[in-house]
Amino acid sequence: MTLRDDGRVEFTKGHGTGNDFVILPDPDGAFDLAPDLVAAICDRRRGIGGDGVLRVVRAAKHPDGAAMAGEAEWFMDYWNSDGSFAEMCGNGARVFVRYLLETGLAAPSGGVLPVATRAGVVRARVDGTAIAVEMRRPRLHGASAAELGGLTLPGTAVDVGNPHLVCPVPDGLELNGLDLTQAPGFDPELFPSGVNVEFTAPGEPVDGVDGHVLMRVYERGSAETLSCGTGACAVAAVALHERAREVGTVAVDVPGGRLTVTVTPDSCWLSGPALLVATGTLTLP
């Protein structure tokens, strides 16, 4: 990210199923991106607005990416909208890859493009009009519960490189009726660094997949968002487990659209649209 003489920096705005990000090119890692600056950029009234910031840095130039520089040229320096770090962001990774491709900063080799993240190196591929990224295979860690509006909603703890709690909405409650304006309560001993909480309901059968789930999510550091890629992976893994399956493909509908998750014996592929919608210059506060 190059600071111009007039105190401005270039940015691009992108989203994946409504999960939106401000993309800041900083190839040499020369810019000091502080939490208060990230929060100001993501402010939807006083800034550009976004669920997070994606800084585009060469892996060799970032301390969190240097060890992966031999596997991936680019490091996705992802920040939540409140200025905190996140280990991984599935939709962010897909938008990040779209940016690399459309700006000519990178091109797939053998159809695959590796990207370094705080959760390790992920592979990406162009999947028709969508971008697909290979995520860590979700790991189910047993039962827990979320507290929401005086309700206790049982769920399953899932690790997708970042923590998740998947809570099916019980009969008699409507998924769209849940009030997610406040953060759900959770077990701080099980989730000492916070957790992304997904609320789910079964969807109507969809051809070509093994399951169909509706999902809303409250993301730590960002509040409710229109979509969460790692959350969709967690939800898909739980849906397959409930069907006594360890692998398969699940369509996950979020408020921002549809994501398709394919769990394999070794990994998990997240596919969906990733779009760049605007470019401009940002005046730093």
Backbone hydrogen bonds in HBPLUS format (Angstrom, degrees):
<---DONOR---> <-ACCEPTOR-->    atom                        ^
c    i                          cat <-CA-CA->   ^        H-A-AA   ^      H-
h    n   atom  resd res      DA  || num        DHA   H-A  angle D-A-AA Bond
n    s   type  num  typ     dist DA aas  dist angle  dist       angle   num
A0004-ARG N   A0008-ARG O   2.90 MM   4  5.33 175.0  1.90 162.3 162.1     1
A0007-GLY N   A0004-ARG O   2.97 MM   3  5.32 159.6  2.01 117.1 118.8     2
A0009-VAL N   A0282-LEU O   2.90 MM 273  5.15 148.8  2.00 137.5 147.1     3
A0282-LEU N   A0009-VAL O   2.62 MM 273  5.15 164.7  1.64 156.9 161.7     4
A0011-PHE N   A0280-GLY O   2.94 MM 269  5.53 151.0  2.03 149.0 147.5     5
A0280-GLY N   A0011-PHE O   3.02 MM 269  5.53 150.3  2.11 153.9 152.4     6
A0012-THR N   A0023-ILE O   2.99 MM  11  4.99 149.6  2.08 138.4 146.8     7
A0023-ILE N   A0012-THR O   2.70 MM  11  4.99 175.0  1.70 169.0 167.2     8
A0013-LYS N   A0278-ALA O   2.78 MM 265  5.07 162.7  1.81 143.2 146.8     9
A0277-VAL N   A0013-LYS O   2.80 MM 264  5.72 159.3  1.84 151.0 158.2    10
A0278-ALA N   A0013-LYS O   3.39 MM 265  5.07 149.5  2.49 137.9 135.6    11
A0014-GLY N   A0021-PHE O   3.07 MM   7  5.47 164.3  2.09 154.7 159.5    12
A0021-PHE N   A0014-GLY O   2.83 MM   7  5.47 161.1  1.87 162.9 165.2    13
A0015-HIS N   A0275-LEU O   2.87 MM 260  5.51 151.6  1.95 151.7 161.1    14
A0275-LEU N   A0015-HIS O   2.91 MM 260  5.51 170.7  1.92 166.4 165.5    15
A0016-GLY N   A0019-ASN O   3.03 MM   3  5.16 152.6  2.11 130.6 136.6    16
A0019-ASN N   A0016-GLY O   3.05 MM   3  5.16 165.1  2.07 116.0 117.6    17
A0051-ASP N   A0020-ASP O   2.75 MM  31  5.43 151.8  1.82 136.0 144.3    18
A0022-VAL N   A0052-GLY O   3.06 MM  30  6.53 157.9  2.11 151.9 156.9    19
A0054-LEU N   A0022-VAL O   2.89 MM  32  6.11 161.6  1.92 145.2 150.6    20
A0024-LEU N   A0054-LEU O   2.85 MM  30  6.18 159.3  1.89 148.0 154.2    21
A0056-VAL N   A0024-LEU O   2.92 MM  32  6.10 161.0  1.96 143.1 148.3    22
A0026-ASP N   A0056-VAL O   2.91 MM  30  5.48 158.9  1.95 141.0 145.8    23
A0029-GLY N   A0026-ASP O   2.95 MM   3  5.35 167.4  1.96 123.0 126.6    24
A0058-ARG N   A0027-PRO O   2.97 MM  31  5.24 168.1  1.98 128.6 131.2    25
A0037-LEU N   A0034-ALA O   3.07 MM   3  5.32 124.8  2.39 104.5 118.6    26
A0038-VAL N   A0034-ALA O   3.03 MM   4  6.37 159.7  2.07 157.8 164.0    27
A0039-ALA N   A0035-PRO O   2.98 MM   4  6.22 166.2  2.00 153.3 156.5    28
A0040-ALA N   A0036-ASP O   3.05 MM   4  6.17 148.9  2.15 135.3 143.6    29
A0041-ILE N   A0037-LEU O   2.91 MM   4  6.17 158.6  1.96 153.3 158.7    30
A0042-CYS N   A0038-VAL O   3.00 MM   4  6.21 157.0  2.05 153.1 159.3    31
A0043-ASP N   A0040-ALA O   3.36 MM   3  5.24 150.3  2.46  95.9 104.3    32
A0048-ILE N   A0041-ILE O   2.93 MM   7  5.57 128.5  2.20 135.4 146.7    33
A0049-GLY N   A0041-ILE O   3.00 MM   8  6.30 172.0  2.01 149.7 152.1    34
A0050-GLY N   A0042-CYS O   3.23 MM   8  4.64 139.3  2.40 123.0 113.5    35
A0047-GLY N   A0043-ASP O   2.88 MM   4  4.71 134.1  2.09 123.8 130.7    36
A0053-VAL N   A0079-TRP O   2.95 MM  26  5.17 152.0  2.03 139.4 148.5    37
A0079-TRP N   A0053-VAL O   2.97 MM  26  5.17 156.1  2.03 150.9 156.5    38
A0055-ARG N   A0077-ASP O   2.96 MM  22  4.93 173.5  1.97 135.8 137.8    39
A0077-ASP N   A0055-ARG O   3.12 MM  22  4.93 165.8  2.14 157.1 152.7    40
A0057-VAL N   A0075-PHE O   3.35 MM  18  5.30 172.6  2.36 157.3 156.2    41
A0075-PHE N   A0057-VAL O   2.65 MM  18  5.30 173.3  1.65 179.1 178.3    42
A0061-LYS N   A0058-ARG O   2.82 MM   3  5.33 152.7  1.90 116.6 125.7    43
A0059-ALA N   A0073-GLU O   2.77 MM  14  5.57 158.9  1.82 128.6 136.0    44
A0062-HIS N   A0059-ALA O   3.25 MM   3  5.51 171.9  2.26 112.7 114.9    45
A0065-GLY N   A0062-HIS O   2.93 MM   3  5.20 149.4  2.02 109.6 119.6    46
A0066-ALA N   A0062-HIS O   2.92 MM   4  5.81 130.4  2.17 161.4 175.3    47
A0068-MET N   A0065-GLY O   2.91 MM   3  5.43 150.1  2.00 116.6 126.0    48
A0069-ALA N   A0066-ALA O   3.16 MM   3  5.18 167.2  2.18 107.9 111.5    49
A0071-GLU N   A0068-MET O   2.86 MM   3  5.43 152.8  1.94 117.9 126.5    50
A0072-ALA N   A0068-MET O   2.97 MM   4  6.13 152.4  2.05 157.1 165.7    51
A0116-ALA N   A0074-TRP O   2.90 MM  42  6.07 169.2  1.91 166.9 163.6    52
A0076-MET N   A0116-ALA O   2.82 MM  40  6.16 165.2  1.84 169.1 167.9    53
A0080-ASN N   A0084-SER O   2.71 MM   4  5.27 161.3  1.74 162.3 166.8    54
A0083-GLY N   A0080-ASN O   3.01 MM   3  5.44 163.6  2.04 117.1 120.8    55
A0082-ASP N   A0221-GLY O   3.21 MM 139  5.43 131.8  2.45 152.7 162.0    56
A0093-ALA N   A0089-CYS O   2.81 MM   4  6.02 150.6  1.90 149.2 156.9    57
A0094-ARG N   A0090-GLY O   3.15 MM   4  6.45 151.3  2.24 142.7 149.8    58
A0095-VAL N   A0091-ASN O   2.97 MM   4  6.27 159.8  2.01 152.8 157.8    59
A0096-PHE N   A0092-GLY O   2.78 MM   4  5.91 155.6  1.84 148.7 156.6    60
A0097-VAL N   A0093-ALA O   2.98 MM   4  6.16 155.6  2.04 144.1 149.5    61
A0098-ARG N   A0094-ARG O   3.01 MM   4  6.28 155.7  2.07 142.3 149.3    62
A0099-TYR N   A0095-VAL O   2.96 MM   4  6.25 153.1  2.03 148.4 155.3    63
A0100-LEU N   A0096-PHE O   3.02 MM   4  6.39 159.9  2.06 149.3 154.3    64
A0101-LEU N   A0097-VAL O   2.95 MM   4  6.19 161.8  1.99 156.3 160.5    65
A0102-GLU N   A0098-ARG O   2.93 MM   4  6.07 168.8  1.95 153.2 156.4    66
A0103-THR N   A0099-TYR O   3.00 MM   4  5.97 148.0  2.11 150.4 157.2    67
A0105-LEU N   A0100-LEU O   3.00 MM   5  4.98 125.9  2.30 145.8 154.5    68
A0106-ALA N   A0100-LEU O   3.34 MM   6  5.37 148.1  2.45 128.4 123.2    69
A0104-GLY N   A0101-LEU O   3.27 MM   3  5.22 151.4  2.35  97.4 105.9    70
A0109-SER N   A0112-VAL O   2.89 MM   3  5.37 164.0  1.92 146.2 140.7    71
A0112-VAL N   A0109-SER O   3.28 MM   3  5.37 167.2  2.29 104.4 107.6    72
A0113-LEU N   A0124-ALA O   2.81 MM  11  5.03 156.4  1.87 142.2 149.2    73
A0124-ALA N   A0113-LEU O   2.82 MM  11  5.03 137.8  2.00 127.3 141.1    74
A0115-VAL N   A0122-VAL O   2.77 MM   7  5.35 154.7  1.83 159.6 168.1    75
A0122-VAL N   A0115-VAL O   2.83 MM   7  5.35 163.6  1.85 160.3 160.5    76
A0117-THR N   A0120-GLY O   2.94 MM   3  5.08 137.1  2.13 118.9 132.3    77
A0120-GLY N   A0117-THR O   2.99 MM   3  5.08 161.2  2.03 111.2 113.3    78
A0134-GLU N   A0123-ARG O   2.67 MM  11  5.22 165.2  1.69 160.8 165.0    79
A0125-ARG N   A0132-ALA O   2.84 MM   7  5.37 151.9  1.92 154.3 160.9    80
A0132-ALA N   A0125-ARG O   2.91 MM   7  5.37 177.7  1.91 168.8 169.0    81
A0127-ASP N   A0130-ALA O   2.79 MM   3  4.93 158.7  1.84 137.8 141.5    82
A0130-ALA N   A0127-ASP O   3.04 MM   3  4.93 156.6  2.09 119.5 118.8    83
A0131-ILE N   A0272-GLY O   3.06 MM 141  5.90 159.3  2.10 161.2 154.6    84
A0133-VAL N   A0270-LEU O   2.89 MM 137  5.37 152.6  1.97 146.1 151.6    85
A0270-LEU N   A0133-VAL O   2.87 MM 137  5.37 166.4  1.89 155.2 157.7    86
A0135-MET N   A0268-CYS O   2.53 MM 133  5.04 158.6  1.58 173.8 166.5    87
A0268-CYS N   A0135-MET O   3.28 MM 133  5.04 140.5  2.44 140.5 137.4    88
A0139-ARG N   A0159-ASP O   2.96 MM  20  5.09 155.0  2.02 138.7 146.9    89
A0159-ASP N   A0139-ARG O   2.87 MM  20  5.09 158.5  1.92 141.8 148.5    90
A0141-HIS N   A0157-ALA O   2.74 MM  16  5.18 172.3  1.75 154.1 152.9    91
A0157-ALA N   A0142-GLY O   2.88 MM  15  5.73 164.0  1.90 170.1 174.9    92
A0144-SER N   A0155-GLY O   3.01 MM  11  5.36 155.2  2.07 134.0 135.7    93
A0155-GLY N   A0144-SER O   2.87 MM  11  5.36 160.4  1.91 141.2 136.8    94
A0146-ALA N   A0153-LEU O   2.96 MM   7  5.24 162.3  1.99 140.5 143.2    95
A0153-LEU N   A0146-ALA O   2.81 MM   7  5.24 173.4  1.81 164.2 165.4    96
A0147-GLU N   A0185-GLY O   2.92 MM  38  4.53 156.0  1.98 118.7 124.9    97
A0185-GLY N   A0147-GLU O   2.77 MM  38  4.53 160.2  1.81 137.4 140.8    98
A0148-LEU N   A0151-LEU O   2.88 MM   3  5.13 158.4  1.92 143.1 150.4    99
A0151-LEU N   A0148-LEU O   2.89 MM   3  5.13 159.9  1.93 113.8 120.0   100
A0156-THR N   A0166-VAL O   2.87 MM  10  5.19 148.4  1.97 135.3 142.9   101
A0166-VAL N   A0156-THR O   2.91 MM  10  5.19 164.8  1.93 148.7 146.5   102
A0158-VAL N   A0164-HIS O   2.90 MM   6  5.03 164.6  1.92 136.2 138.8   103
A0164-HIS N   A0158-VAL O   2.84 MM   6  5.03 139.3  2.01 159.4 166.7   104
A0160-VAL N   A0162-ASN O   3.02 MM   2  5.12 176.4  2.02 148.2 148.4   105
A0196-ASN N   A0163-PRO O   3.16 MM  33  6.28 174.2  2.17 135.9 137.7   106
A0165-LEU N   A0196-ASN O   2.88 MM  31  6.27 140.5  2.03 159.1 164.0   107
A0198-GLU N   A0165-LEU O   2.86 MM  33  6.09 157.2  1.92 145.6 153.3   108
A0167-CYS N   A0198-GLU O   2.72 MM  31  5.98 173.8  1.73 164.7 166.5   109
A0200-THR N   A0167-CYS O   3.11 MM  33  6.23 152.4  2.19 131.4 135.6   110
A0169-VAL N   A0200-THR O   2.81 MM  31  5.79 166.7  1.83 164.9 161.1   111
A0173-LEU N   A0170-PRO O   3.17 MM   3  5.95 155.6  2.23 143.0 144.6   112
A0177-GLY N   A0174-GLU O   2.97 MM   3  5.05 144.3  2.10 100.8 112.1   113
A0178-LEU N   A0175-LEU O   3.35 MM   3  5.78 169.4  2.36 112.2 115.3   114
A0191-PHE N   A0187-ASP O   2.96 MM   4  6.14 151.5  2.05 150.2 159.4   115
A0194-GLY N   A0191-PHE O   3.10 MM   3  5.20 162.7  2.13 116.1 116.3   116
A0197-VAL N   A0218-TYR O   3.00 MM  21  5.29 161.0  2.04 152.4 151.0   117
A0218-TYR N   A0197-VAL O   2.90 MM  21  5.29 161.5  1.93 151.7 157.5   118
A0199-PHE N   A0216-ARG O   2.82 MM  17  5.28 166.9  1.84 154.8 159.2   119
A0216-ARG N   A0199-PHE O   2.92 MM  17  5.28 153.4  1.99 151.5 159.5   120
A0201-ALA N   A0214-LEU O   3.00 MM  13  5.14 146.0  2.12 137.9 142.8   121
A0214-LEU N   A0201-ALA O   2.77 MM  13  5.14 177.1  1.77 170.8 169.9   122
A0203-GLY N   A0212-HIS O   2.89 MM   9  5.01 159.8  1.93 138.3 131.5   123
A0210-ASP N   A0249-THR O   2.64 MM  39  5.34 154.2  1.70 149.6 158.8   124
A0251-ALA N   A0211-GLY O   2.95 MM  40  6.27 163.4  1.97 153.0 149.8   125
A0213-VAL N   A0251-ALA O   2.93 MM  38  6.36 161.4  1.96 164.6 170.7   126
A0253-ASP N   A0213-VAL O   2.85 MM  40  6.25 160.4  1.89 163.1 167.4   127
A0215-MET N   A0253-ASP O   2.88 MM  38  6.04 153.1  1.95 171.1 166.6   128
A0219-GLU N   A0223-ALA O   2.91 MM   4  5.10 154.6  1.98 130.1 125.1   129
A0222-SER N   A0219-GLU O   3.06 MM   3  5.33 164.8  2.08 127.3 128.7   130
A0223-ALA N   A0219-GLU O   2.93 MM   4  5.10 132.5  2.16 169.6 155.1   131
A0256-GLY N   A0226-LEU O   3.02 MM  30  4.90 143.0  2.16 146.9 135.8   132
A0232-ALA N   A0228-CYS O   2.90 MM   4  6.15 146.3  2.02 143.3 152.2   133
A0233-CYS N   A0229-GLY O   3.08 MM   4  6.45 150.2  2.17 145.6 153.5   134
A0234-ALA N   A0230-THR O   2.98 MM   4  6.29 156.2  2.04 147.9 154.0   135
A0235-VAL N   A0231-GLY O   2.88 MM   4  6.12 161.6  1.92 151.8 156.8   136
A0236-ALA N   A0232-ALA O   2.88 MM   4  6.05 158.5  1.93 146.6 152.5   137
A0237-ALA N   A0233-CYS O   3.02 MM   4  6.23 159.9  2.06 148.9 153.8   138
A0238-VAL N   A0234-ALA O   3.10 MM   4  6.37 157.6  2.15 149.1 154.7   139
A0239-ALA N   A0235-VAL O   2.89 MM   4  6.12 159.8  1.94 150.9 157.1   140
A0240-LEU N   A0236-ALA O   2.92 MM   4  6.17 159.2  1.97 152.9 157.7   141
A0241-HIS N   A0237-ALA O   2.97 MM   4  6.12 157.3  2.02 143.2 150.1   142
A0242-GLU N   A0238-VAL O   2.92 MM   4  6.17 152.3  2.00 150.6 157.3   143
A0243-ARG N   A0240-LEU O   2.94 MM   3  5.05 137.6  2.12  99.3 112.3   144
A0245-ARG N   A0240-LEU O   2.82 MM   5  4.96 159.0  1.87 141.6 141.9   145
A0244-ALA N   A0241-HIS O   2.95 MM   3  4.89 155.3  2.01 109.1 111.1   146
A0248-GLY N   A0263-VAL O   3.03 MM  15  5.40 157.9  2.08 142.8 145.8   147
A0263-VAL N   A0248-GLY O   2.81 MM  15  5.40 153.5  1.88 172.0 167.9   148
A0250-VAL N   A0261-VAL O   2.82 MM  11  5.32 160.3  1.85 154.8 160.7   149
A0261-VAL N   A0250-VAL O   2.95 MM  11  5.32 175.5  1.95 157.8 158.8   150
A0252-VAL N   A0259-LEU O   2.82 MM   7  5.23 176.9  1.82 163.5 164.4   151
A0259-LEU N   A0252-VAL O   2.94 MM   7  5.23 169.5  1.95 149.4 152.5   152
A0254-VAL N   A0257-GLY O   2.81 MM   3  5.37 160.8  1.85 169.5 173.6   153
A0257-GLY N   A0254-VAL O   2.98 MM   3  5.37 170.1  1.99 121.3 124.7   154
A0260-THR N   A0271-SER O   2.93 MM  11  5.18 169.5  1.94 152.8 156.2   155
A0271-SER N   A0260-THR O   2.91 MM  11  5.18 159.9  1.95 152.2 158.3   156
A0262-THR N   A0269-TRP O   2.90 MM   7  5.09 161.0  1.93 146.5 152.9   157
A0269-TRP N   A0262-THR O   2.84 MM   7  5.09 162.7  1.87 147.0 147.5   158
A0264-THR N   A0267-SER O   2.92 MM   3  5.27 166.4  1.94 143.3 147.3   159
